[in-house]
Amino acid sequence: MGIHTGYEPARSCTGSATPGARALMSWFLGAYSAQGGRNLGIYNCAVIPGSTSTSLHGEGRATDLGVPVGAGWAQVLADRLVALSAELGVQCVIYNRRIWSGSYPHAGWRPYNGTHPHTDHLHVELSWNSARTLTAQRVQQVLGGNGGGTPAPAPTPTPGARPTIRRGSTGDAVREVQRILNAWYPGLARLAVDGDFGPATEARVKYMQSRAGLTVDGIVGPNTWRRLLGG
C-alpha cells in the first residue's frame, strides 16, 4: 500500500473524459453494479460548486462513482482507494462529507465543507499521469475483483459466521477486524495485526462504531460485524 502525494488542479476544460477515468469507471461498474453501483458522470465542463475554479470533471480526470446512500461497502471502497492511492494515481477522494487529498496526504479523512455532501457517490480524482495511463486491468490488479460483479474490496462472508469478540479475545477473527479497520482508516495509527484484542483495537472499534451510528461498546457483535463486512 502507498499514499499518493501532491495535487494537480484543473486549468481548463479539455472536451472529453480521459482514458484512466473511463478505466476506473469501467472497473467499478463491473465490480459493483449488482450492489447498486452506477455511473454518475466523468466529463463535465463546469466550475467547482461555490468557487470559481474549474472542476477536474472539466479535464475528464474525475469520476463520480454512484453508490446507494449508507452502503457499508462504499466506505470500504473509499478507504481502499486512499490506502492504495499511490498505486492508482488517485489524488483526491470525497465521500460522505469527508475528503482525502494528496495535498495533505497523511492527514487522513478531513471534514468536507463543499455544497454537495457526496453521500450518494464517491468523487475520485486522478493525477494526469494516471488519467493518461491507468487501465481497467491495472485497477483490477490493485483492487481485485473480476470485473463481473464481484466486489473484492468489500468482504463477503456473512456476519453470522463470526464470533462475538471483545477486549481480551485472540485469534483469526481479531486479525480480520484489525485488517479491516486498518483499511478503513489509513490515516490513523496502524493497528498491529496480531490477533490480540487489546486497548488499541478496542479504541479503534469504538471509533468505528461512533462514526457508523452503532452502540459504542467496543464489542464486535453481529451489528458491528455486519457493518465491517459491508452489510
N, C-alpha and C positions, 0 to 999 in steps of 0.2 A: 504494500500500500504506500501511496505517496500523495502529498498535498501540493496542488498547483500553486505557484507563487506568481504574482503580477496580474495586471489587468489592462486590457486593451480596449479603450472606449470606442464607440462608433463615431464615425466622422460624417458620413453622408449615405444616402440611400443608394443601393447598388443595382436594384432591379430584380433580384431573384434570390432564392434560397441557396445556401452553399451545399456542396456535396456532404460535408461532415454532419450538418444539421439534418439533412434528409436521412442519412445513415442512422443517426441516433433515433429519429422518429420511427424509422422502419423497424429497428430492433425493438423499440418499446411497444409498438402495435403488435408485433409478432409474439412478444412475451406476455403482454398484459391485456389484450383486447377481451379475452374471456373473463377477466376480472373487472371489466368496465373501463379500461384504458382507452383513450380516444385522442385524436389529433385536434388540438385547439389552435394550431397555426404555427407557421415558421416565418415566412416573409410578410412584412407589413411596413410600408414607409410611413413612419409616424414618430412623434416625439414621446419621451417617457412621460406618462401622465403626471401632471403637477410640476413639470420642468420645461426647459427649452432645449434639452439635449436630445439628440437622435437616439432612438431605441436601437438596441442591437438587432431587433427584428428588421430594421431598415437595411442592415447589411446581410441579412439572412443567416446570422450566426446564433440566433436564439430560437429555441423550441419551447412550445407550451405543451407539456405532456399532461393531457386531461386525466383526472382521477376522480373517483367517487369521493364526495366530501366525507372526511373522517376515516377513510380506509387505512387500516394499520399498515398494509404493505406499502402505501405511498411514502410514509415516513421512513420505512426501512430503505426504500429505493433512494430517497433523498439523501439519507446518511451514507449510503454506499457510493453515490455519485461524488460526495465530498471526500470520503475516505480514499477514493481511487481517482481523484481529480487530476493528478499528475499524469497517470497513465492514459486518461481520456482527453486531456486538454480542456477540461471544464474549468472555467474561470469564475463562474458565479452560479449559485442555485438560490432560488427564492421559493419558499413553500410555507403555507400556514402561518403567515405573519412573521416569518423569520427569514433571515438572509445569511448566506455564507459567501464570502468574496475573496478572490486571490489578492485583493488589496490589503486584506488583513488575514492572511492565510491560516494563522494559528490561533485566531480569536474565537473559533468555533461559530456556532449559530448566534446571531445577534438579532435584536428586535428589528422588524421591518416596518417602517412608518409610511410607506407609499400609499397611494389612494386605493389600490386593489389589494385585498387581503391574501390573494393566492391560496385560497382554501380548496379550489376545485382543479388546480393544476400545479405542476412543477415548472417553473420558468428556469430553463437551463441555458447558459451562455457558453460559447466555445471561444478559445483563442483563435487567432487567424490561422495558425499552422494546423490546428485540429479541424477547423472549419473546411480547410482545403483537402486534408488527407485522411480524416477519420472514415472508416468503413464499418458497415454493419458487422462484418466478420470480426473486426477488432473489438467492437463493443461486446460482442458475444464472448470473445476470448477473455475480456477483462471482467465482465459482469456475470457471465454464464447464461444459461437458457439456451433453448434450441430454436428460437425464432418462430415457434409454432404454438405458443400458448403456455409454455412452462415458465413461470416467473421465478427464476433461480434466486434472486436476491431475497425473496421472502420465504422463510422456511415453511414447508407444507405439512409436516406431521400434525396430527390432531392433539389439542391440549390434554385430552383425557388420558393419553399415554404417558404423561409426565407426572412425577410425584410432586406433592407439595413440599417445597424446600424453604428453609429459613436459616437465620444465623446459627452456625454450628453444623449445618449439613455439609456433606462432602460427596464427591463422585462426579460422574459424567453429566448429570443434569445441571449441576452447578457450573461446570465448564461451559455447557451450552449457553446458559444465561450470561455468563461472563463474556463469551464471544459475541453474542447478540448485542449486549449493552455497549461493548467497545465499538461495534459497527454503527450503532445508533448515535453515539456521542463521541465522534473522533476528536472533537475539540477539548474534551475533558481528559484528565489524567487517566492513562490506560490501566485497566484492571489486569492483574495477573490472572492468566487463565490456568489456574492451579487446582480447580475443583474444591477449594476451601471457601465456604461461605462465611467470610469474616466481616469486620465492621465496614471495610471499604465497599465490598459488594452489597451489603445491606444498605449503605447510604446511597449507592447508585440505583438500587431497586426503588428506594423511596423517592428519589429524584424522578425516575421514570414514571412512577405511579402518580406523583403530583402533577406532572405535565399531561398525563393521559386521562386525568379525571377519575382515577381509581382510588380506592381506600388506601391511604398511605400507612401501611403497617410493616413494610419490609419483607413480607411473606409472599413467595411466588406460588400462589394457588391457581385454580382454574381460570379466573378472570385475568390475572396478570399474564399467565401463560398464553391465553388467547390473544392478548394484545401483542405480546412479544413475537408470536408466531404469525402475525399478520391477519388475525381474525377481527 
